[in-house]
């Protein structure tokens, strides 16, 4: 099944094998699989690591374009997590709190 509904946003999510999605960690991922429990997984386009998996209903992966993926790859490689989070709209204060608590 290719069409799911994100329970947080009520948006249709149409991720198929081969598509690029942005994981809940803001990593561009090439989808390699979809399971019967509504999970998607794939390979990071930043560093080639795998698996990067998200639950369609709870994580809310977002299908993105090749251009958006390239922008995120560039940010990860030049500015790291902090730069990506700023690009995604986080405030410096929120980033500091997040890093202090979770990293």
C-alpha positions as CSV (number, residue, x, y, z in Angstrom):
1,X,0.0,0.0,0.0
2,X,1.5,3.3,-1.0
3,X,-0.9,5.9,0.4
4,X,-1.0,6.4,4.2
5,X,-2.4,9.2,6.3
6,X,-0.2,11.0,8.9
7,X,-2.3,11.0,12.0
8,X,-0.6,14.2,13.2
9,X,-1.2,16.3,10.1
10,X,-4.0,14.3,8.4
11,X,-1.9,14.7,5.2
12,X,-1.6,11.9,2.6
13,X,1.8,10.4,2.5
14,X,2.8,8.8,-0.8
15,X,6.3,7.4,-0.4
16,X,7.3,4.5,-2.7
17,X,10.4,2.5,-3.0
18,X,13.0,4.7,-4.8
19,X,11.5,8.0,-3.5
20,X,13.5,10.4,-1.4
21,X,12.0,11.3,2.0
22,X,13.1,13.5,4.8
23,X,13.3,11.5,8.0
24,X,12.2,12.7,11.4
25,X,15.9,13.6,11.9
26,X,15.9,15.8,8.8
27,X,18.1,13.4,6.9
28,X,17.4,12.9,3.2
29,X,16.8,9.1,2.7
30,X,16.3,7.0,-0.4
31,X,13.4,4.7,0.4
32,X,14.4,1.0,0.1
33,X,11.4,-0.6,1.7
34,X,7.9,-0.2,3.2
35,X,6.6,-2.8,5.6
36,X,3.1,-3.9,6.6
37,X,3.4,-2.0,9.9
38,X,3.6,1.4,8.1
39,X,7.3,1.8,8.4
40,X,9.6,3.1,5.7
41,X,13.4,2.7,5.6
42,X,16.3,3.4,3.4
43,X,19.8,4.7,3.0
44,X,21.0,8.1,4.1
45,X,22.0,10.3,1.2
46,X,24.3,12.2,3.5
47,X,26.7,9.4,4.5
48,X,25.3,6.1,3.0
49,X,24.4,4.7,6.4
50,X,21.4,2.4,6.8
51,X,18.8,1.7,7.9
52,X,17.1,5.0,8.5
53,X,13.6,4.2,9.3
54,X,10.5,6.1,10.2
55,X,6.9,5.2,11.1
56,X,4.6,6.9,8.6
57,X,1.9,7.6,11.3
58,X,4.1,8.8,14.2
59,X,7.3,10.1,12.7
60,X,5.8,11.8,9.7
61,X,8.5,11.4,7.0
62,X,8.0,13.8,4.2
63,X,8.6,13.0,0.5
64,X,11.0,15.6,-0.9
65,X,12.5,16.6,-4.3
66,X,16.0,15.9,-5.5
67,X,16.7,19.6,-5.1
68,X,15.6,19.7,-1.5
69,X,17.7,16.6,-0.8
70,X,20.7,18.2,-2.3
71,X,20.2,21.3,-0.1
72,X,20.0,19.1,3.0
73,X,23.0,17.1,2.0
74,X,25.0,20.3,1.6
75,X,23.8,21.6,5.0
76,X,24.7,18.4,6.8
77,X,28.1,18.4,5.2
78,X,29.0,22.0,5.8
79,X,27.0,23.1,8.9
80,X,26.1,19.9,10.6
81,X,23.0,19.3,12.7
82,X,22.8,22.8,14.0
83,X,22.7,24.3,10.5
84,X,20.1,21.8,9.4
85,X,17.9,22.6,12.4
86,X,18.2,26.4,11.8
87,X,17.2,25.8,8.2
88,X,14.2,23.8,9.4
89,X,13.0,26.8,11.5
90,X,14.4,25.9,14.9
91,X,15.5,28.8,17.1
92,X,19.1,28.8,18.5
93,X,17.7,28.4,22.0
94,X,15.6,25.4,21.0
95,X,18.6,23.8,19.4
96,X,20.7,24.4,22.5
97,X,18.1,22.8,24.7
98,X,17.6,19.8,22.3
99,X,21.4,19.2,22.1
100,X,21.8,19.5,25.8
101,X,19.0,17.0,26.5
102,X,19.4,14.5,23.7
103,X,23.0,14.6,22.5
